[in-house]
Amino acid sequence: MTLAEKRFKITYELTTRGMPKEFVREGAEIALEHIKIKRTTIAEAIEFVIRWIEIASEEDQTDSID
């Protein structure tokens, strides 16, 4: 699978899972890097990015409460 095909598949998956548009491009790049570094599958990289965004969002909400 080419890099463009991987990027398309990741972008499609992130979009269909409801990730906000402003995070999709960055999320796709993070997923591709995760695949390169950890040698994971696309599915594992997508799950990593989704968890990462959820954690970051929770921290932002906590910061705004303080």
N, CA, C and O atoms as CSV, one atom per row, in Angstrom:
chain,resi,resn,atom,element,x,y,z
A,1,MET,N,N,0.848,-1.171,0.000
A,1,MET,CA,C,0.000,0.000,0.000
A,1,MET,C,C,0.898,1.240,0.000
A,1,MET,O,O,1.846,1.329,0.780
A,2,THR,N,N,0.595,2.184,-0.870
A,2,THR,CA,C,1.410,3.395,-0.963
A,2,THR,C,C,1.098,4.339,0.196
A,2,THR,O,O,0.099,4.179,0.898
A,3,LEU,N,N,1.959,5.307,0.377
A,3,LEU,CA,C,1.754,6.303,1.424
A,3,LEU,C,C,0.450,7.070,1.196
A,3,LEU,O,O,-0.284,7.339,2.147
A,4,ALA,N,N,0.159,7.421,-0.056
A,4,ALA,CA,C,-1.074,8.141,-0.370
A,4,ALA,C,C,-2.304,7.297,-0.041
A,4,ALA,O,O,-3.302,7.815,0.460
A,5,GLU,N,N,-2.231,6.006,-0.322
A,5,GLU,CA,C,-3.348,5.114,-0.002
A,5,GLU,C,C,-3.546,4.991,1.503
A,5,GLU,O,O,-4.677,4.979,1.986
A,6,LYS,N,N,-2.442,4.899,2.241
A,6,LYS,CA,C,-2.537,4.848,3.709
A,6,LYS,C,C,-3.147,6.137,4.246
A,6,LYS,O,O,-4.031,6.105,5.102
A,7,ARG,N,N,-2.668,7.275,3.736
A,7,ARG,CA,C,-3.176,8.569,4.193
A,7,ARG,C,C,-4.678,8.682,3.915
A,7,ARG,O,O,-5.437,9.150,4.763
A,8,PHE,N,N,-5.099,8.252,2.724
A,8,PHE,CA,C,-6.514,8.299,2.365
A,8,PHE,C,C,-7.341,7.419,3.302
A,8,PHE,O,O,-8.381,7.847,3.804
A,9,LYS,N,N,-6.879,6.196,3.534
A,9,LYS,CA,C,-7.620,5.278,4.405
A,9,LYS,C,C,-7.726,5.822,5.817
A,9,LYS,O,O,-8.791,5.747,6.431
A,10,ILE,N,N,-6.645,6.364,6.337
A,10,ILE,CA,C,-6.655,6.927,7.694
A,10,ILE,C,C,-7.584,8.134,7.757
A,10,ILE,O,O,-8.390,8.251,8.679
A,11,THR,N,N,-7.474,9.025,6.787
A,11,THR,CA,C,-8.336,10.210,6.748
A,11,THR,C,C,-9.806,9.806,6.678
A,11,THR,O,O,-10.645,10.373,7.379
A,12,TYR,N,N,-10.113,8.838,5.842
A,12,TYR,CA,C,-11.484,8.354,5.708
A,12,TYR,C,C,-11.986,7.783,7.035
A,12,TYR,O,O,-13.093,8.102,7.470
A,13,GLU,N,N,-11.184,6.949,7.673
A,13,GLU,CA,C,-11.593,6.333,8.938
A,13,GLU,C,C,-11.804,7.378,10.032
A,13,GLU,O,O,-12.779,7.309,10.780
A,14,LEU,N,N,-10.894,8.340,10.125
A,14,LEU,CA,C,-11.039,9.378,11.147
A,14,LEU,C,C,-12.292,10.211,10.898
A,14,LEU,O,O,-12.994,10.578,11.841
A,15,THR,N,N,-12.570,10.505,9.646
A,15,THR,CA,C,-13.752,11.293,9.292
A,15,THR,C,C,-15.028,10.527,9.611
A,15,THR,O,O,-15.960,11.089,10.186
A,16,THR,N,N,-15.079,9.255,9.244
A,16,THR,CA,C,-16.297,8.474,9.487
A,16,THR,C,C,-16.510,8.178,10.958
A,16,THR,O,O,-17.632,7.878,11.368
A,17,ARG,N,N,-15.469,8.255,11.752
A,17,ARG,CA,C,-15.617,8.039,13.199
A,17,ARG,C,C,-15.976,9.322,13.937
A,17,ARG,O,O,-16.060,9.334,15.165
A,18,GLY,N,N,-16.188,10.396,13.192
A,18,GLY,CA,C,-16.676,11.628,13.794
A,18,GLY,C,C,-15.619,12.566,14.334
A,18,GLY,O,O,-15.936,13.459,15.120
A,19,MET,N,N,-14.384,12.390,13.935
A,19,MET,CA,C,-13.344,13.307,14.400
A,19,MET,C,C,-13.582,14.679,13.779
A,19,MET,O,O,-13.859,14.780,12.584
A,20,PRO,N,N,-13.477,15.737,14.585
A,20,PRO,CA,C,-13.668,17.088,14.040
A,20,PRO,C,C,-12.715,17.354,12.872
A,20,PRO,O,O,-11.565,16.916,12.875
A,21,LYS,N,N,-13.221,18.078,11.881
A,21,LYS,CA,C,-12.451,18.327,10.660
A,21,LYS,C,C,-11.086,18.949,10.934
A,21,LYS,O,O,-10.110,18.637,10.252
A,22,GLU,N,N,-11.020,19.822,11.927
A,22,GLU,CA,C,-9.756,20.502,12.189
A,22,GLU,C,C,-8.671,19.551,12.700
A,22,GLU,O,O,-7.489,19.895,12.678
A,23,PHE,N,N,-9.065,18.346,13.164
A,23,PHE,CA,C,-8.090,17.386,13.675
A,23,PHE,C,C,-7.764,16.268,12.696
A,23,PHE,O,O,-6.809,15.521,12.910
A,24,VAL,N,N,-8.538,16.141,11.628
A,24,VAL,CA,C,-8.365,14.996,10.724
A,24,VAL,C,C,-6.999,14.997,10.052
A,24,VAL,O,O,-6.316,13.972,10.059
A,25,ARG,N,N,-6.589,16.101,9.482
A,25,ARG,CA,C,-5.290,16.147,8.779
A,25,ARG,C,C,-4.137,15.884,9.746
A,25,ARG,O,O,-3.251,15.079,9.460
A,26,GLU,N,N,-4.154,16.559,10.879
A,26,GLU,CA,C,-3.096,16.357,11.869
A,26,GLU,C,C,-3.140,14.926,12.412
A,26,GLU,O,O,-2.102,14.295,12.613
A,27,GLY,N,N,-4.346,14.428,12.644
A,27,GLY,CA,C,-4.495,13.064,13.128
A,27,GLY,C,C,-3.950,12.053,12.150
A,27,GLY,O,O,-3.333,11.068,12.557
A,28,ALA,N,N,-4.165,12.277,10.862
A,28,ALA,CA,C,-3.655,11.371,9.840
A,28,ALA,C,C,-2.129,11.365,9.842
A,28,ALA,O,O,-1.510,10.308,9.717
A,29,GLU,N,N,-1.531,12.528,9.980
A,29,GLU,CA,C,-0.070,12.604,10.014
A,29,GLU,C,C,0.490,11.909,11.256
A,29,GLU,O,O,1.507,11.220,11.182
A,30,ILE,N,N,-0.170,12.091,12.382
A,30,ILE,CA,C,0.268,11.426,13.614
A,30,ILE,C,C,0.150,9.912,13.452
A,30,ILE,O,O,1.043,9.172,13.864
A,31,ALA,N,N,-0.947,9.451,12.854
A,31,ALA,CA,C,-1.136,8.014,12.634
A,31,ALA,C,C,-0.046,7.454,11.725
A,31,ALA,O,O,0.483,6.374,11.987
A,32,LEU,N,N,0.290,8.173,10.669
A,32,LEU,CA,C,1.348,7.708,9.757
A,32,LEU,C,C,2.695,7.621,10.474
A,32,LEU,O,O,3.450,6.672,10.266
A,33,GLU,N,N,2.991,8.600,11.306
A,33,GLU,CA,C,4.234,8.564,12.076
A,33,GLU,C,C,4.224,7.394,13.059
A,33,GLU,O,O,5.239,6.724,13.249
A,34,HIS,N,N,3.079,7.159,13.675
A,34,HIS,CA,C,2.947,6.049,14.619
A,34,HIS,C,C,3.209,4.718,13.910
A,34,HIS,O,O,3.856,3.830,14.464
A,35,ILE,N,N,2.706,4.589,12.692
A,35,ILE,CA,C,2.934,3.378,11.904
A,35,ILE,C,C,4.422,3.209,11.613
A,35,ILE,O,O,4.958,2.106,11.717
A,36,LYS,N,N,5.084,4.300,11.250
A,36,LYS,CA,C,6.521,4.230,10.933
A,36,LYS,C,C,7.348,3.858,12.163
A,36,LYS,O,O,8.228,3.000,12.097
A,37,ILE,N,N,7.052,4.512,13.278
A,37,ILE,CA,C,7.870,4.330,14.481
A,37,ILE,C,C,7.592,2.998,15.165
A,37,ILE,O,O,8.519,2.261,15.502
A,38,LYS,N,N,6.318,2.694,15.367
A,38,LYS,CA,C,5.945,1.501,16.124
A,38,LYS,C,C,5.691,0.271,15.260
A,38,LYS,O,O,5.525,-0.835,15.774
A,39,ARG,N,N,5.662,0.473,13.937
A,39,ARG,CA,C,5.372,-0.631,13.010
A,39,ARG,C,C,4.015,-1.269,13.316
A,39,ARG,O,O,3.881,-2.493,13.335
A,40,THR,N,N,3.028,-0.431,13.550
A,40,THR,CA,C,1.683,-0.904,13.852
A,40,THR,C,C,0.835,-0.971,12.587
A,40,THR,O,O,1.256,-0.535,11.515
A,41,THR,N,N,-0.358,-1.521,12.731
A,41,THR,CA,C,-1.300,-1.550,11.619
A,41,THR,C,C,-2.017,-0.204,11.535
A,41,THR,O,O,-1.937,0.616,12.450
A,42,ILE,N,N,-2.708,0.004,10.436
A,42,ILE,CA,C,-3.476,1.236,10.280
A,42,ILE,C,C,-4.548,1.324,11.360
A,42,ILE,O,O,-4.750,2.388,11.946
A,43,ALA,N,N,-5.233,0.225,11.627
A,43,ALA,CA,C,-6.293,0.215,12.645
A,43,ALA,C,C,-5.743,0.596,14.018
A,43,ALA,O,O,-6.371,1.368,14.743
A,44,GLU,N,N,-4.585,0.065,14.378
A,44,GLU,CA,C,-3.977,0.396,15.672
A,44,GLU,C,C,-3.573,1.863,15.724
A,44,GLU,O,O,-3.731,2.515,16.755
A,45,ALA,N,N,-3.062,2.376,14.634
A,45,ALA,CA,C,-2.655,3.782,14.595
A,45,ALA,C,C,-3.869,4.699,14.708
A,45,ALA,O,O,-3.800,5.738,15.365
A,46,ILE,N,N,-4.974,4.326,14.076
A,46,ILE,CA,C,-6.195,5.130,14.163
A,46,ILE,C,C,-6.703,5.145,15.602
A,46,ILE,O,O,-7.076,6.201,16.113
A,47,GLU,N,N,-6.721,3.999,16.253
A,47,GLU,CA,C,-7.154,3.934,17.654
A,47,GLU,C,C,-6.241,4.786,18.542
A,47,GLU,O,O,-6.717,5.461,19.455
A,48,PHE,N,N,-4.941,4.755,18.277
A,48,PHE,CA,C,-3.993,5.573,19.028
A,48,PHE,C,C,-4.341,7.058,18.896
A,48,PHE,O,O,-4.376,7.783,19.890
A,49,VAL,N,N,-4.595,7.501,17.670
A,49,VAL,CA,C,-4.905,8.912,17.431
A,49,VAL,C,C,-6.218,9.300,18.106
A,49,VAL,O,O,-6.307,10.370,18.708
A,50,ILE,N,N,-7.220,8.461,18.015
A,50,ILE,CA,C,-8.506,8.770,18.635
A,50,ILE,C,C,-8.349,8.898,20.148
A,50,ILE,O,O,-8.882,9.834,20.745
A,51,ARG,N,N,-7.628,7.975,20.772
A,51,ARG,CA,C,-7.384,8.079,22.223
A,51,ARG,C,C,-6.600,9.340,22.555
A,51,ARG,O,O,-6.888,10.015,23.544
A,52,TRP,N,N,-5.611,9.656,21.730
A,52,TRP,CA,C,-4.777,10.834,21.963
A,52,TRP,C,C,-5.621,12.113,21.920
A,52,TRP,O,O,-5.466,12.991,22.770
A,53,ILE,N,N,-6.511,12.216,20.933
A,53,ILE,CA,C,-7.386,13.386,20.813
A,53,ILE,C,C,-8.357,13.452,21.977
A,53,ILE,O,O,-8.606,14.536,22.505
A,54,GLU,N,N,-8.915,12.316,22.392
A,54,GLU,CA,C,-9.837,12.287,23.529
A,54,GLU,C,C,-9.154,12.755,24.804
A,54,GLU,O,O,-9.724,13.537,25.564
A,55,ILE,N,N,-7.942,12.284,25.042
A,55,ILE,CA,C,-7.194,12.699,26.232
A,55,ILE,C,C,-6.902,14.191,26.182
A,55,ILE,O,O,-7.056,14.888,27.185
A,56,ALA,N,N,-6.485,14.684,25.030
A,56,ALA,CA,C,-6.192,16.113,24.885
A,56,ALA,C,C,-7.451,16.944,25.110
A,56,ALA,O,O,-7.390,18.005,25.731
A,57,SER,N,N,-8.581,16.475,24.613
A,57,SER,CA,C,-9.843,17.201,24.785
A,57,SER,C,C,-10.257,17.234,26.251
A,57,SER,O,O,-10.736,18.258,26.739
A,58,GLU,N,N,-10.074,16.115,26.957
A,58,GLU,CA,C,-10.403,16.064,28.382
A,58,GLU,C,C,-9.537,17.030,29.172
A,58,GLU,O,O,-10.026,17.696,30.084
A,59,GLU,N,N,-8.261,17.115,28.834
A,59,GLU,CA,C,-7.362,18.029,29.521
A,59,GLU,C,C,-7.762,19.476,29.270
A,59,GLU,O,O,-7.685,20.302,30.179
A,60,ASP,N,N,-8.188,19.796,28.048
A,60,ASP,CA,C,-8.649,21.148,27.734
A,60,ASP,C,C,-9.885,21.499,28.539
A,60,ASP,O,O,-10.011,22.626,29.017
A,61,GLN,N,N,-10.802,20.550,28.697
A,61,GLN,CA,C,-12.016,20.802,29.469
A,61,GLN,C,C,-11.685,20.992,30.941
A,61,GLN,O,O,-12.291,21.836,31.601
A,62,THR,N,N,-10.738,20.224,31.470
A,62,THR,CA,C,-10.320,20.354,32.850
A,62,THR,C,C,-9.663,21.707,33.083
A,62,THR,O,O,-9.903,22.349,34.106
A,63,ASP,N,N,-8.829,22.143,32.129
A,63,ASP,CA,C,-8.161,23.431,32.261
A,63,ASP,C,C,-9.169,24.587,32.263
A,63,ASP,O,O,-8.972,25.570,32.977
A,64,SER,N,N,-10.218,24.485,31.494
A,64,SER,CA,C,-11.195,25.566,31.421
A,64,SER,C,C,-12.062,25.625,32.676
A,64,SER,O,O,-12.614,26.680,32.988
A,65,ILE,N,N,-12.194,24.508,33.406
A,65,ILE,CA,C,-12.959,24.499,34.658
A,65,ILE,C,C,-12.194,25.216,35.752
A,65,ILE,O,O,-12.786,25.914,36.575
A,66,ASP,N,N,-10.874,25.047,35.764
A,66,ASP,CA,C,-10.049,25.675,36.809
A,66,ASP,C,C,-10.073,27.135,36.598
A,66,ASP,O,O,-9.449,27.878,37.356
